[in-house]
Amino acid sequence: MALRWHKQNRKRIAWVIRFLRHASNVISADTRVLVLDDDSDYLMLIQKFLEKRNYSVKAISDPAEMVPALIDFKPEAVILDLQLREGSGIDLLAQIRATAPDAGVLMMSAERSPEIVFHALFEGASDFLEKPLIPPEVDLRLRSIVKKQKFRNAMRGTTAELEREKRLLLKYFSPETAQALLSGKLDADLRGATVEVSIMFFSIKHAGRLLRTASSQRFADFLNVVLVDVMDIVAKNRGSVNKLNGAGLLATFGLPIPGSEDARLAVQCARNIQEHFQALNDARMFSFGTIETGMGIASGPVFAGNIGNYRRMEYTVIGDTANLAARLEALAGMQRGGILTDQNTVDRSQVSNARLLPETRIRGRAGDVSIYNIA
C-alpha cells in the first residue's frame, strides 16, 4: 500500500523529502500525538510510522474515547479523520479546542475540495492533508504544528515575564516610567548610579497621638486609605514612591531618568497633597480631628540603585540630598502643614510665593541652611 502511494505522488514526495533535509529537528521523544481514525488498519500504519519518527503516539478508533485521551495523554498535536462512521471529524474540533486548546489539529480526508478544506480550517483545524497520506509529509506538517506551539508557548512565557517585571517596576516607579523602561524608550542601570533628582518626604504629623485615640486596626485602615491617595497624587505628577515609612513615604522625581521638570513636579505634587488633605479636613472626613501633614523637598545628587543581596534587595536613594529632604520634612511639622524646600528646589522649580525662613542649622550639615516654605 505504501509503495502505491509513493508511485502516485512521486513529485510530492520528492519536494517533502528535500524540505525535511533542511528542516530543523524539533521533535523529541516526549512530543505527543493523538491519532483518531476508525479504520484500524490505517490507524496502525500511521502509528507505526510516527513511532519510528520518535513521536509518542496514542491511537484510538472510537470518538467517545477522544476527550479522556486528551485529558490523560495531553497531546501537542491531534491527527483527526474527517469522515468517521459515527459522524464528521469537524464536529469534534470544538471538543478538542475546549479540552486541549494548545493542541494543533491535523485534519485528514480522502476528499479535498476547497469548501471542505476551508470548513475544516474555519472550525479550528491547524492544517489539512489529503488521503492517501504520504508519511514524510505527515512528519513535515507535524513539525510545523509543534514548532508553532513552541513559539506560542515562548511568547506566553515572555509575556508573563514582562508582566512580572512590570509589577516589580511599578513598586519603584510611576506607571509611565515603568512602561517606558519595558518598551525600551528609557534605558537605566538599576544596579546603581549617581543622578540629580528631587526627593520628597511626606508624613502625617502626630501619628502617635492619633494612634492613642483609636485601635491599631482602625489606624491601619486609616493609613491604607490616605497613603493610597498620596501615592496616586505622586504618580499623577510623574513621581515614584520609593519607600513607605510608618505614617509617611519617600517619593522621588527624576528616577530612573532625570529631567528638567523634576523639581517643578515635586513642588506641584506637594501642593496637590496639601490641597487634598485640606479638602478632607474641611469635609470633616476623619474622626481623629484635623489631620496635619508635613513635607520636605530637596534637589541634588544622590546614589540610586539596588542595595542588598539575595536575602533582601531594595531600590533606594542614598546621599546628602536625601538626608536634607528628611530633615526638612521633620522641620515642616513645626510649620503646621508646611512644605519646606531647599535653595536648589526653589531655583530649579522657579516656584512662586517661596518664603525664606530664618536661617536654620540642620543636624549633619555645617553652617546655616537656606530653607523656604512654599505652602
C-alpha positions as CSV (number, residue, x, y, z in Angstrom):
1,M,0.0,0.0,0.0
2,A,2.8,2.4,0.9
3,L,4.6,1.7,-2.4
4,R,1.5,2.5,-4.4
5,W,1.2,5.8,-2.5
6,H,4.8,6.7,-3.5
7,K,4.2,6.0,-7.2
8,Q,1.1,8.1,-7.3
9,N,2.7,11.1,-5.5
10,R,6.4,11.0,-6.7
11,K,6.8,14.7,-7.2
12,R,5.1,15.5,-3.9
13,I,7.3,13.1,-2.0
14,A,10.5,14.5,-3.6
15,W,9.6,18.0,-2.5
16,V,8.7,17.0,1.0
17,I,12.0,15.0,1.4
18,R,14.1,17.9,0.1
19,F,12.3,20.2,2.6
20,L,12.8,17.8,5.5
21,R,16.6,17.6,4.9
22,H,16.8,21.3,5.7
23,A,14.2,21.4,8.4
24,S,15.3,21.8,12.0
25,N,14.7,18.8,14.2
26,V,12.1,20.0,16.7
27,I,10.8,16.5,17.5
28,S,11.7,14.9,20.8
29,A,10.7,11.6,22.4
30,D,8.0,13.4,24.5
31,T,6.3,15.0,21.6
32,R,2.8,13.5,22.0
33,V,0.4,12.9,19.1
34,L,-3.1,11.6,19.4
35,V,-4.4,9.9,16.2
36,L,-8.2,9.3,15.7
37,D,-9.3,7.2,12.7
38,D,-12.0,4.5,12.7
39,D,-10.1,2.5,10.1
40,S,-8.0,0.3,12.3
41,D,-5.5,-0.7,9.6
42,Y,-4.9,2.9,8.6
43,L,-4.6,3.8,12.2
44,M,-1.9,1.2,12.9
45,L,0.0,2.3,9.8
46,I,0.1,5.9,10.9
47,Q,1.1,4.9,14.5
48,K,4.0,2.8,13.4
49,F,5.4,5.5,11.1
50,L,5.1,8.2,13.8
51,E,6.7,6.0,16.4
52,K,9.6,5.4,14.1
53,R,10.0,9.1,13.7
54,N,10.4,9.4,17.5
55,Y,6.9,10.6,18.4
56,S,5.0,9.4,21.4
57,V,1.7,8.2,19.9
58,K,-1.8,7.3,21.3
59,A,-4.1,5.8,18.6
60,I,-7.8,5.5,19.1
61,S,-10.7,4.5,16.8
62,D,-13.7,5.4,18.9
63,P,-14.6,9.2,19.0
64,A,-16.1,8.6,22.5
65,E,-12.5,7.9,23.8
66,M,-11.2,11.3,22.5
67,V,-11.9,13.6,25.4
68,P,-10.5,11.2,28.1
69,A,-7.4,10.7,25.9
70,L,-7.0,14.5,25.5
71,I,-7.1,14.9,29.3
72,D,-4.8,12.0,30.2
73,F,-2.4,12.0,27.2
74,K,-2.2,15.8,26.8
75,P,-1.2,15.7,23.1
76,E,0.7,18.5,21.4
77,A,-1.0,17.6,18.1
78,V,-4.0,15.6,17.0
79,I,-4.4,13.8,13.7
80,L,-8.1,13.5,13.0
81,D,-10.0,11.8,10.2
82,L,-12.7,13.9,8.6
83,Q,-15.0,11.0,7.6
84,L,-16.0,8.9,10.6
85,R,-18.6,6.2,10.6
86,E,-20.3,7.9,13.5
87,G,-20.3,11.5,12.2
88,S,-17.8,14.1,10.9
89,G,-14.4,14.8,12.5
90,I,-15.2,18.5,12.1
91,D,-17.9,18.1,14.8
92,L,-15.1,17.0,17.2
93,L,-13.0,20.1,16.7
94,A,-14.9,22.2,19.2
95,Q,-14.4,19.5,21.9
96,I,-10.6,19.4,21.1
97,R,-10.4,23.2,21.4
98,A,-12.3,23.2,24.6
99,T,-10.3,20.3,26.2
100,A,-6.8,20.9,24.7
101,P,-6.7,24.4,23.4
102,D,-3.0,24.4,22.8
103,A,-3.0,21.2,20.7
104,G,-2.6,21.6,16.9
105,V,-5.1,19.6,14.8
106,L,-4.1,18.0,11.5
107,M,-7.3,17.1,9.7
108,M,-7.1,14.3,7.0
109,S,-9.6,13.3,4.4
110,A,-9.8,11.3,1.1
111,E,-11.9,14.3,-0.2
112,R,-10.1,17.6,-0.7
113,S,-12.4,20.2,-2.2
114,P,-11.7,23.9,-1.4
115,E,-15.0,24.0,0.5
116,I,-14.1,21.1,2.8
117,V,-10.6,22.5,3.5
118,F,-12.0,26.0,4.3
119,H,-14.6,24.5,6.5
120,A,-12.1,22.4,8.5
121,L,-9.7,25.4,8.9
122,F,-12.6,27.7,9.8
123,E,-13.7,25.4,12.5
124,G,-10.3,25.2,14.1
125,A,-8.1,22.7,12.3
126,S,-4.4,23.8,12.1
127,D,-3.7,22.1,8.8
128,F,-5.3,19.7,6.2
129,L,-3.9,16.6,4.5
130,E,-5.4,14.5,1.7
131,K,-5.5,10.8,1.9
132,P,-3.7,8.6,1.0
133,L,-1.2,10.2,3.3
134,I,2.5,10.5,2.5
135,P,4.4,9.6,5.7
136,P,7.1,12.2,5.2
137,E,4.5,14.9,4.5
138,V,2.7,14.0,7.8
139,D,6.0,14.4,9.6
140,L,6.6,17.8,7.9
141,R,3.1,19.1,8.9
142,L,3.5,17.8,12.5
143,R,6.9,19.5,12.7
144,S,5.3,22.8,11.7
145,I,2.5,22.4,14.2
146,V,4.9,21.6,17.1
147,K,7.2,24.5,16.1
148,K,4.3,26.9,16.1
149,Q,3.2,25.6,19.5
150,K,6.7,26.1,20.9
151,F,6.7,29.6,19.6
152,R,3.3,30.4,21.2
153,N,4.5,29.0,24.5
154,A,7.7,31.0,24.3
155,M,5.6,34.1,23.6
156,R,3.4,33.4,26.6
157,G,6.4,32.9,28.8
158,T,7.8,36.2,27.5
159,T,4.5,38.0,28.1
160,A,4.3,36.5,31.6
161,E,7.9,37.6,32.4
162,L,7.2,41.1,31.1
163,E,4.1,41.3,33.4
164,R,6.3,40.2,36.4
165,E,8.9,42.8,35.5
166,K,6.2,45.5,35.1
167,R,4.7,44.6,38.5
168,L,8.2,44.9,40.0
169,L,8.9,48.2,38.3
170,L,5.5,49.6,39.5
171,K,6.7,49.1,43.1
172,Y,9.6,51.6,42.3
173,F,8.4,53.9,39.5
174,S,5.3,55.6,38.1
175,P,3.2,53.6,35.5
176,E,4.5,55.9,32.7
177,T,8.2,55.3,33.7
178,A,7.7,51.6,34.2
179,Q,6.1,51.3,30.7
180,A,8.9,53.4,29.1
181,L,11.5,51.1,30.7
182,L,9.8,48.0,29.5
183,S,9.4,49.3,26.0
184,G,13.0,50.4,25.7
185,K,12.2,54.1,25.4
186,L,14.1,54.7,28.6
187,D,17.4,53.0,29.4
188,A,18.5,52.9,33.0
189,D,21.0,50.9,35.1
190,L,19.1,49.9,38.2
191,R,22.2,48.5,39.7
192,G,23.3,51.9,40.8
193,A,24.3,55.4,39.6
194,T,24.7,58.9,40.9
195,V,21.9,61.1,39.5
196,E,20.4,64.6,40.0
197,V,16.9,64.2,41.4
198,S,14.3,65.8,43.6
199,I,13.2,64.0,46.7
200,M,10.1,64.5,48.8
201,F,9.5,63.1,52.3
202,F,5.8,63.1,53.4
203,S,4.4,62.3,56.8
204,I,1.2,62.6,58.8
205,K,2.1,64.5,61.9
206,H,1.4,63.5,65.4
207,A,0.7,59.9,64.3
208,G,1.4,58.6,67.9
209,R,-1.3,60.9,69.3
210,L,-3.7,59.7,66.6
211,L,-2.9,56.1,67.4
212,R,-3.7,56.6,71.1
213,T,-7.3,57.7,70.2
214,A,-8.1,54.6,68.1
215,S,-7.4,50.9,67.9
216,S,-4.3,49.8,65.9
217,Q,-6.6,48.2,63.3
218,R,-8.6,51.3,62.8
219,F,-5.5,53.5,62.5
220,A,-4.0,51.0,60.0
221,D,-7.2,51.2,57.9
222,F,-6.9,55.0,58.0
223,L,-3.3,54.9,56.8
224,N,-4.2,52.5,54.0
225,V,-6.8,54.9,52.7
226,V,-4.8,58.2,52.9
227,L,-1.5,56.8,51.8
228,V,-3.1,55.3,48.7
229,D,-4.4,58.8,47.9
230,V,-1.0,60.2,48.4
231,M,0.6,57.6,46.1
232,D,-1.9,58.3,43.4
233,I,-1.1,62.0,43.6
234,V,2.6,61.2,43.3
235,A,2.0,59.0,40.3
236,K,-0.1,61.8,38.6
237,N,2.9,64.1,38.9
238,R,5.2,61.5,37.3
239,G,6.9,60.7,40.6
240,S,7.7,57.3,42.1
241,V,7.1,56.1,45.7
242,N,10.4,54.7,46.8
243,K,9.5,53.7,50.3
244,L,6.7,53.6,52.8
245,N,7.7,54.6,56.3
246,G,5.1,54.2,59.0
247,A,2.7,57.1,58.6
248,G,4.7,58.6,55.7
249,L,6.6,57.9,52.5
250,L,9.5,58.8,50.4
251,A,8.9,59.9,46.8
252,T,11.4,60.6,44.0
253,F,11.1,62.7,40.9
254,G,13.7,62.0,38.2
255,L,14.3,58.3,38.8
256,P,15.5,56.4,36.9
257,I,16.0,59.1,34.3
258,P,16.4,62.7,35.5
259,G,14.6,65.5,33.7
260,S,14.4,69.3,33.7
261,E,10.9,69.2,35.2
262,D,11.7,67.1,38.3
263,A,11.8,69.9,40.8
264,R,8.7,71.6,39.5
265,L,6.8,68.3,39.6
266,A,7.9,67.7,43.1
267,V,6.6,71.1,44.3
268,Q,3.4,70.6,42.3
269,C,2.9,67.2,43.9
270,A,3.4,68.5,47.4
271,R,0.9,71.3,46.9
272,N,-1.6,68.8,45.4
273,I,-1.2,66.7,48.5
274,Q,-1.7,69.7,50.8
275,E,-4.8,70.7,48.9
276,H,-6.2,67.1,49.1
277,F,-5.8,67.0,52.9
278,Q,-7.2,70.5,53.3
279,A,-10.4,69.3,51.4
280,L,-10.6,66.2,53.6
281,N,-10.3,68.3,56.8
282,D,-12.9,70.8,55.6
283,A,-15.3,68.0,55.0
284,R,-14.5,66.5,58.4
285,M,-13.8,63.2,56.9
286,F,-11.8,61.9,59.9
287,S,-13.0,61.2,63.4
288,F,-9.4,61.8,64.5
289,G,-10.0,65.5,64.0
290,T,-7.8,67.7,61.8
291,I,-5.0,65.8,60.0
292,E,-1.8,67.7,59.8
293,T,0.9,66.8,57.3
294,G,4.5,67.8,56.7
295,M,6.6,67.6,53.5
296,G,10.3,68.3,52.8
297,I,11.8,68.6,49.3
298,A,15.4,68.7,48.4
299,S,17.1,68.6,45.0
300,G,20.6,67.4,44.1
301,P,22.8,64.4,43.6
302,V,22.1,61.0,45.2
303,F,23.1,57.4,44.6
304,A,20.1,55.5,43.4
305,G,20.3,51.7,43.0
306,N,19.6,48.3,44.4
307,I,21.1,47.7,47.8
308,G,21.3,44.3,49.5
309,N,21.8,40.7,48.5
310,Y,19.9,37.6,47.6
311,R,18.2,37.6,51.0
312,R,16.7,41.1,50.5
313,M,17.0,43.6,47.8
314,E,15.7,47.2,47.9
315,Y,15.9,50.0,45.3
316,T,16.8,53.1,47.4
317,V,18.4,56.6,47.3
318,I,21.4,57.5,49.5
319,G,23.2,60.8,49.9
320,D,23.2,64.3,51.4
321,T,20.1,65.4,49.3
322,A,18.0,62.6,50.7
323,N,19.1,63.4,54.3
324,L,18.3,67.0,53.8
325,A,14.8,66.2,52.5
326,A,14.2,64.1,55.6
327,R,15.4,66.9,57.9
328,L,13.1,69.4,56.1
329,E,10.1,67.1,56.5
330,A,10.8,66.9,60.2
331,L,11.0,70.7,60.5
332,A,7.8,71.0,58.5
333,G,5.9,69.6,61.4
334,M,6.6,72.8,63.3
335,Q,5.2,74.9,60.4
336,R,1.6,73.5,60.8
337,G,1.3,71.7,57.5
338,G,4.2,73.5,55.8
339,I,6.1,72.4,52.7
340,L,9.8,73.1,53.2
341,T,12.3,73.1,50.4
342,D,16.0,73.9,49.9
343,Q,17.5,76.5,47.7
344,N,18.2,74.1,44.8
345,T,14.5,73.2,44.6
346,V,13.4,76.8,44.6
347,D,15.9,77.7,41.8
348,R,15.1,74.7,39.7
349,S,11.3,74.8,40.0
350,Q,11.1,78.6,39.8
351,V,8.3,78.3,42.4
352,S,6.2,81.3,43.2
353,N,5.4,82.5,46.7
354,A,8.5,80.9,48.2
355,R,9.1,82.4,51.7
356,L,12.6,82.3,53.1
357,L,12.7,81.3,56.7
358,P,15.2,82.5,59.3
359,E,18.5,80.7,58.7
360,T,18.5,77.4,60.5
361,R,21.1,74.9,61.4
362,I,20.3,71.3,60.3
363,R,21.8,68.3,62.0
364,G,24.6,66.8,59.9
365,R,25.3,69.9,57.9
366,A,27.8,72.6,58.5
367,G,26.6,76.2,58.8
368,D,23.2,77.6,58.3
369,V,20.9,76.4,55.5
370,S,18.5,78.4,53.4
371,I,15.1,77.0,53.9
372,Y,11.9,78.0,52.1
373,N,8.3,77.5,52.9
374,I,6.2,77.1,49.7
375,A,2.9,76.1,51.3
